[in-house]
Amino acid sequence: MSELIFVRHGQASFGEDSYDKLSQLGIEQVRILARHWQQTGEQFDFLYSGTLQRQKETAAELMSLVKNNQVEPIEHSWLNEYNADPLIQIYLRSNSVNEGLDPKLSWPIREESLFQRI
């Protein structure tokens, strides 16, 4: 039976000049997944990626570490991230008090630990 696996890109470089690249933690996250796939003997017939740098870096790092795999990523911009701002704003309005957050908190959130929490 065929299997479809979705992987979100590794952590981006929050707060850096270029957000659209993997952070050191993001690279390590990708390597952990690749090691798991190596141990389980996972192989791929196709690999699709968005066109954002962090997506392409994730795909390239994964495929470079997964043995017996010479799959070239197929890039599509429709796999790029969508604008989640409206959903996050609704979430903040509806849940800030229940989550122990400042009810006046607004998007975008600049503080990394709070950003990760949301």
C-alpha positions, 0 to 999 in steps of 0.5 A: 500500500502506498504511504503519503508522509507530510513533513513540516520544515525544520525550525526557521531562524526566528528573529534573524535577518533572514527568517527563511532559512533553517536555524541550527535547531531546525537542522538538528530536527531534520537530522533526527528525522533522517536518522529515524528513517535510516533506522527504519529503512524508509525509502521514497519514490517522490519528494515534493517541497515548497519553494521557500528556502527553509523548505528546500533546505529541509528536503535537501538535508533529509534526502542527503541523509537517507541512504539508498535514496536518490530522489530529487525534490519536485518544487511547487509554490502551492506548498509554501506557507499560507497566511495564518494571521487571521486564524492566529488573531481569532485564536488570540481574541478567543483564548488569551485569557484562558491561556494566561496571556495578556488580553491586549496581545496582538499579532505579530508576536516578536518574543520567541518563547511566546511565539512558540507557545502560540 
